[in-house]
């Protein structure tokens, strides 16, 4: 994007307002200012808005800032405009209003979609991070079919495919030889890694296949199983859960870590740490049916890891009521000491998870393949 000092005065004024009220990198702020001022843009508006929601901003907060920008924009653009013919004045006003309405509608649409994805993708079952949900709305039906057909063709030609599952939040992979492809079913030769992947599932009969573009995945379930052969049935295709998770998260095991939250100056003590990653925390507020905070709010969380006190700051990414408690996800504000402590704990938990994984037996549905 061109240097800011070369931009019109109105653009620089709008950028100043955005910079004061919004938390984002300079390039993202410049892109939003360009959209507001109808300047040349380098990124789609939906992509820019998504970035702000990812940094914890709520729809009302973003609309409030944009309204402030629009007020300044209208005042500067139409100062002394009364000398123009009435028809010209109203024609230009109408164009400006339509443009701002388009931006407001985009904020509402992107904000709603972002919150729905956060709610669906991060709502964990009782097994913590071992989720089977897939964001089907991210890939339309025709595209899903094309992705699957292309993947089936490549798997048949290369004679192998990759499958995976999550165990306690850690991805477990297997590469298997493809014996035969028939429609939407794939016969593969079982191996020890495949047994582990399916053992990660509660019932031992579901996993994910990694599509050839590695951006998408297909749900696979077990079909016929016989000695030396396992039939995998292809299900729904969606965006890969591996790509959705920028940082590896692990479930807290073998202990209950008590925490304390501070929201809007209020202290909440009955909090339990459920899972951690370098970028965020999963928390439970116990024995309540009321939301202690809202998505986008800034919170402080205090707890101890391996005897070391941790004070973490960040934003609420999602909030859900479940089973007499409130589950919430917290995105962490970057802090070297906090991230180093979390990294050490994640590695320790990973080692325990690997031990548990190695102790898993062959799933009952696959015993016939041995």
C-alpha positions in Angstrom: 0.0 0.0 0.0 1.2 3.5 -0.8 2.8 5.5 2.0 0.3 7.1 4.3 1.6 10.6 3.9 0.7 10.3 0.2 -3.0 9.5 1.0 -5.8 12.1 1.1 -6.3 14.0 4.4 -9.6 12.2 5.1 -7.9 8.8 4.8 -5.2 9.8 7.3 -7.9 11.1 9.7 -9.8 7.8 9.5 -6.7 5.8 10.0 -5.9 7.9 13.1 -9.3 7.0 14.6 -9.0 3.4 13.8 -5.4 3.3 15.2 -6.6 4.8 18.5 -9.6 2.5 19.0 -8.7 -0.8 17.4 -6.1 -3.4 18.2 -4.5 -4.7 15.0 -1.3 -4.5 12.9 -0.8 -1.4 10.8 -1.4 -3.1 7.5 -4.8 -4.3 8.6 -5.8 -0.9 9.9 -4.7 0.7 6.6 -6.8 -1.8 4.7 -9.9 -1.0 6.8 -9.3 2.7 6.4 -9.1 2.2 2.6 -12.4 0.4 2.5 -14.1 3.1 4.6 -12.7 5.9 2.4 -13.3 4.0 -0.9 -9.6 4.0 -1.7 -7.7 1.3 -3.6 -7.7 -1.9 -1.4 -5.4 -4.9 -1.4 -7.5 -7.3 0.7 -11.3 -8.1 0.7 -13.3 -6.4 3.4 -14.5 -9.8 4.9 -10.9 -10.9 5.4 -9.9 -7.6 7.1 -13.0 -7.8 9.4 -12.2 -11.4 10.3 -8.8 -10.2 11.5 -10.4 -7.8 14.0 -12.8 -10.4 15.3 -9.8 -12.8 15.7 -8.2 -10.1 17.9 -11.2 -10.2 20.3 -13.3 -7.3 19.0 -17.0 -7.6 19.2 -19.6 -6.6 16.5 -20.9 -3.7 18.6 -17.4 -2.4 19.3 -16.4 -2.5 15.7 -19.6 -0.8 14.5 -19.2 1.9 17.1 -15.7 2.8 15.8 -16.9 2.7 12.2 -19.8 5.0 13.1 -17.3 7.4 14.5 -15.3 7.2 11.3 -18.4 7.8 9.2 -19.4 10.8 11.2 -16.0 12.4 10.6 -16.1 11.3 6.9 -19.5 12.9 6.4 -18.5 16.1 8.1 -15.3 16.6 6.1 -16.7 15.4 2.7 -19.8 17.7 2.8 -18.3 20.8 4.5 -19.4 23.7 2.3 -21.3 21.4 0.1 -24.5 23.5 0.3 -23.3 25.5 -2.7 -23.9 22.5 -4.9 -27.3 21.9 -6.6 -29.8 20.0 -4.3 -30.0 17.0 -6.6 -26.2 16.7 -6.7 -26.0 16.9 -2.9 -28.6 14.1 -2.4 -27.2 11.9 -5.1 -23.7 12.0 -3.5 -25.2 11.6 0.0 -27.1 8.6 -1.1 -24.0 7.0 -2.6 -22.1 7.6 0.7 -24.9 6.1 2.8 -25.2 3.0 0.6 -21.4 2.5 0.9 -21.5 2.7 4.6 -24.5 0.4 4.8 -22.6 -2.2 2.8 -19.7 -2.0 5.3 -22.2 -2.4 8.3 -23.8 -5.4 6.7 -20.4 -7.0 6.1 -19.5 -6.4 9.8 -22.8 -8.2 10.8 -22.3 -11.0 8.4 -18.6 -11.7 9.1 -19.1 -11.3 12.8 -22.0 -13.7 13.0 -20.1 -16.3 10.9 -17.0 -15.9 13.0 -18.9 -16.4 16.3 -20.8 -19.4 14.9 -17.6 -21.1 13.8 -16.0 -20.4 17.2 -19.0 -21.9 19.0 -19.1 -25.0 16.8 -15.4 -25.6 16.4 -14.4 -24.9 20.0 -17.2 -26.4 21.9 -15.5 -29.5 23.4 -17.2 -32.7 24.3 -16.4 -34.4 27.7 -13.3 -35.9 26.1 -11.8 -32.4 25.9 -10.1 -31.6 22.6 -10.9 -34.9 20.9 -13.6 -33.4 18.7 -15.4 -35.0 15.8 -17.2 -31.9 14.6 -16.2 -30.4 11.2 -17.0 -27.0 9.9 -19.0 -28.1 6.9 -20.2 -24.6 6.1 -16.6 -23.7 5.1 -16.7 -25.8 2.0 -19.8 -25.9 -0.4 -21.3 -29.1 -1.5 -20.0 -29.1 -5.1 -16.5 -28.3 -3.9 -16.6 -31.0 -1.3 -17.5 -33.6 -3.9 -14.8 -32.4 -6.2 -12.2 -32.5 -3.5 -13.2 -36.1 -2.5 -13.2 -37.3 -6.1 -9.7 -35.8 -6.7 -8.4 -37.3 -3.5 -9.8 -40.8 -4.3 -8.2 -40.6 -7.8 -4.7 -39.7 -6.3 -4.9 -42.3 -3.5 -5.7 -45.0 -6.1 -2.8 -43.8 -8.4 -0.2 -43.4 -5.6 -1.5 -46.5 -3.7 -1.4 -44.8 -0.3 -3.3 -42.4 1.9 -3.0 -40.7 5.3 -5.5 -40.8 8.1 -5.4 -39.2 11.6 -7.3 -38.7 14.8 -6.8 -36.6 18.0 -5.9 -38.2 21.3 -6.0 -35.8 24.3 -5.6 -33.0 21.8 -2.5 -34.4 20.1 -2.9 -35.5 16.4 -2.0 -39.2 15.7 -1.2 -40.1 12.1 -1.0 -43.3 10.0 0.0 -43.8 6.3 -1.6 -46.9 4.9 -1.3 -48.8 1.6 -4.3 -48.5 -0.7 -5.5 -51.9 -2.1 -8.6 -50.9 -4.0 -10.9 -47.9 -4.5 -14.6 -48.5 -5.3 -16.8 -45.5 -5.4 -16.5 -43.7 -2.0 -14.9 -46.6 -0.2 -11.2 -47.4 0.0 -9.7 -50.8 0.9 -6.4 -50.4 2.8 -3.8 -52.8 4.3 -3.9 -52.4 8.1 -0.8 -51.6 10.1 0.1 -50.7 13.7 -0.3 -47.0 13.1 -3.8 -47.4 11.7 -4.8 -49.4 14.8 -3.6 -46.5 17.0 -5.5 -43.9 15.0 -8.8 -45.7 15.3 -8.0 -46.6 19.0 -8.1 -42.8 19.7 -11.8 -42.8 18.9 -14.2 -43.8 21.7 -15.8 -46.6 19.7 -12.8 -47.4 17.6 -14.5 -46.9 14.3 -14.0 -43.3 13.1 -11.0 -41.2 11.9 -10.2 -38.5 9.3 -8.6 -38.9 5.9 -6.2 -36.1 4.8 -7.3 -34.9 1.4 -4.7 -34.4 -1.3 -4.7 -30.6 -1.0 -4.0 -31.1 2.8 -6.3 -28.1 3.4 -9.4 -30.4 3.8 -10.3 -33.7 5.4 -12.8 -36.4 5.0 -14.5 -38.3 7.8 -13.8 -42.0 7.4 -15.6 -44.8 9.2 -15.0 -48.6 9.2 -16.8 -50.8 6.7 -16.0 -54.5 6.2 -13.0 -55.7 8.1 -11.2 -59.0 7.2 -7.8 -60.4 7.6 -5.2 -58.1 6.0 -7.9 -55.7 4.7 -9.9 -52.8 6.1 -12.6 -50.9 4.2 -12.8 -47.2 4.9 -16.0 -45.5 4.0 -15.8 -41.9 3.0 -18.1 -39.4 4.7 -18.3 -35.6 4.8 -15.5 -33.4 3.6 -14.6 -30.2 5.4 -11.8 -27.8 6.2 -9.0 -29.6 8.0 -9.1 -29.4 11.8 -5.3 -29.5 11.7 -5.2 -26.3 9.7 -7.8 -24.6 12.0 -5.5 -25.2 15.0 -2.5 -22.9 14.7 -1.0 -24.1 18.1 -1.1 -27.5 19.6 -3.4 -27.7 22.6 -3.3 -30.5 25.2 -5.7 -31.5 27.8 -4.7 -31.2 31.5 -4.4 -34.7 32.8 -4.0 -36.4 36.2 -4.6 -33.2 38.2 -7.0 -30.4 38.8 -5.5 -26.9 38.3 -7.4 -24.2 40.1 -7.4 -20.8 38.6 -8.8 -17.3 39.3 -10.2 -14.9 36.6 -10.5 -11.2 36.7 -13.2 -9.6 34.5 -14.2 -6.0 34.5 -12.5 -5.6 38.0 -14.5 -8.6 39.4 -12.7 -11.7 40.7 -14.0 -15.2 39.9 -12.4 -17.9 42.0 -14.2 -21.2 41.1 -12.3 -21.7 37.9 -10.5 -24.8 36.6 -7.9 -24.9 33.8 -8.8 -27.6 31.3 -6.4 -27.4 28.4 -3.5 -25.2 27.3 -1.6 -24.2 24.2 1.0 -21.6 23.5 -1.7 -19.3 22.2 -4.6 -19.9 24.6 -6.3 -21.6 27.5 -9.5 -23.6 28.0 -11.2 -22.8 31.2 -14.3 -23.9 33.2 -16.2 -21.7 35.6 -17.7 -24.2 38.0 -21.2 -24.3 39.6 -22.8 -21.5 37.6 -25.4 -21.1 34.9 -24.6 -17.4 34.2 -22.0 -16.2 31.8 -19.2 -14.5 33.7 -17.9 -12.7 30.6 -18.7 -12.0 27.0 -16.8 -12.8 23.8 -14.2 -10.2 23.1 -13.8 -9.0 26.7 -10.3 -8.6 28.1 -9.6 -11.0 31.1 -6.8 -11.8 33.5 -6.2 -15.4 34.6 -4.0 -16.6 37.5 -3.0 -20.1 38.2 0.1 -22.2 38.9 2.0 -24.7 36.7 4.5 -27.0 38.3 4.6 -24.8 41.3 5.2 -21.6 39.3 2.6 -18.8 39.5 1.3 -17.6 36.1 -0.5 -14.4 35.4 -2.0 -14.5 31.8 -3.8 -11.7 30.0 -5.9 -12.0 26.9 -9.3 -12.0 25.2 -12.4 -14.3 25.5 -12.7 -16.1 22.2 -15.9 -18.1 23.0 -18.3 -18.8 25.9 -20.6 -21.8 26.3 -22.9 -23.1 29.0 -22.7 -26.8 29.6 -23.6 -29.3 32.4 -23.9 -26.7 35.2 -20.7 -24.9 34.3 -19.4 -22.3 31.9 -16.7 -23.3 29.4 -14.7 -20.6 27.8 -11.7 -20.2 25.5 -9.1 -17.5 26.1 -6.7 -16.2 23.5 -3.4 -15.1 25.2 -1.7 -11.8 24.8 1.9 -12.5 23.8 4.2 -12.7 26.8 7.6 -14.4 26.7 7.6 -15.7 30.3 4.0 -17.0 30.2 4.6 -18.7 26.8 7.8 -20.3 28.0 6.1 -21.7 31.1 3.2 -23.0 28.9 5.6 -24.6 26.4 7.4 -26.5 29.2 4.1 -27.8 30.6 2.8 -28.7 27.1 5.9 -30.8 26.5 5.5 -32.6 29.8 1.9 -33.4 29.1 2.7 -34.6 25.6 5.1 -37.1 27.1 2.4 -38.5 29.4 0.0 -38.6 26.4 2.4 -40.6 24.4 2.7 -43.2 27.2 -1.1 -43.5 27.3 -1.2 -43.8 23.5 1.3 -46.6 23.5 -0.9 -48.5 26.1 -4.0 -48.4 23.9 -5.1 -51.8 22.7 -6.4 -52.8 19.3 -10.0 -51.5 18.8 -12.6 -54.3 18.9 -13.9 -53.4 15.3 -10.4 -54.0 13.9 -9.4 -57.2 15.6 -10.6 -59.2 12.6 -7.9 -57.5 10.5 -5.1 -59.1 12.5 
